[in-house]
């Protein structure tokens, strides 16, 4: 009987602390965001959220002028 109790140890689940949401999550929920350098570690929920917040490509509306040339008064 003592042998059975010794072999049935309770194991704790390994957790990590997500830097973005601040919660302790199981290690199976951890993802590496390799699109950043250095690589960031986050939970799956935060990874999906951050991926959806990618900035859209912004196209500048300002016309390019030659270097050293001041814009004409009609443009201002």
C-alpha positions as semicolon CSV with decimal commas, in nm:
position;residue;x (nm);y (nm);z (nm)
1;X;0,000;0,000;0,000
2;X;0,283;0,241;0,079
3;X;0,437;0,166;-0,259
4;X;0,120;0,269;-0,441
5;X;0,109;0,606;-0,266
6;X;0,474;0,674;-0,349
7;X;0,427;0,602;-0,720
8;X;0,112;0,813;-0,750
9;X;0,272;1,154;-0,709
10;X;0,076;1,460;-0,793
11;X;0,237;1,654;-1,073
12;X;0,200;2,027;-1,106
13;X;0,132;2,172;-1,446
14;X;0,411;2,398;-1,570
15;X;0,291;2,752;-1,632
16;X;0,435;3,069;-1,778
17;X;0,349;3,435;-1,733
18;X;0,225;3,610;-2,050
19;X;0,380;3,957;-2,078
20;X;0,085;4,098;-2,269
21;X;-0,224;3,990;-2,074
22;X;-0,045;3,935;-1,741
23;X;-0,204;3,595;-1,675
24;X;-0,038;3,266;-1,581
25;X;-0,115;3,015;-1,856
26;X;-0,021;2,648;-1,909
27;X;0,296;2,589;-2,109
28;X;0,088;2,420;-2,382
29;X;-0,073;2,760;-2,450
30;X;0,264;2,932;-2,510
31;X;0,362;3,055;-2,858
32;X;0,678;3,215;-2,993
33;X;0,626;3,523;-3,208
34;X;0,917;3,487;-3,448
35;X;0,805;3,783;-3,661
36;X;0,968;4,008;-3,401
37;X;1,334;4,033;-3,304
38;X;1,410;3,937;-3,038
39;X;1,150;3,663;-3,040
40;X;0,857;3,735;-2,806
41;X;0,671;3,479;-2,596
42;X;0,295;3,513;-2,551
43;X;-0,018;3,305;-2,503
44;X;-0,221;3,198;-2,807
45;X;-0,495;3,455;-2,743
46;X;-0,250;3,746;-2,728
47;X;-0,066;3,616;-3,035
48;X;-0,390;3,615;-3,237
49;X;-0,482;3,959;-3,107
50;X;-0,143;4,110;-3,191
51;X;-0,145;3,951;-3,534
52;X;-0,479;4,114;-3,615
53;X;-0,341;4,456;-3,511
54;X;-0,082;4,470;-3,790
55;X;-0,053;4,824;-3,924
56;X;-0,196;4,877;-4,270
57;X;0,034;4,995;-4,542
58;X;0,015;5,371;-4,550
59;X;0,069;5,538;-4,885
60;X;0,199;5,892;-4,856
61;X;-0,017;6,152;-5,031
62;X;0,260;6,412;-5,044
63;X;0,406;6,471;-5,389
64;X;0,779;6,426;-5,403
65;X;0,986;6,728;-5,508
66;X;1,347;6,740;-5,619
67;X;1,601;6,778;-5,341
68;X;1,665;7,137;-5,243
69;X;1,361;7,258;-5,433
70;X;1,103;7,441;-5,229
71;X;0,739;7,365;-5,305
72;X;0,577;7,631;-5,519
73;X;0,331;7,869;-5,359
74;X;0,040;7,726;-5,555
75;X;0,091;7,387;-5,383
76;X;0,072;7,532;-5,032
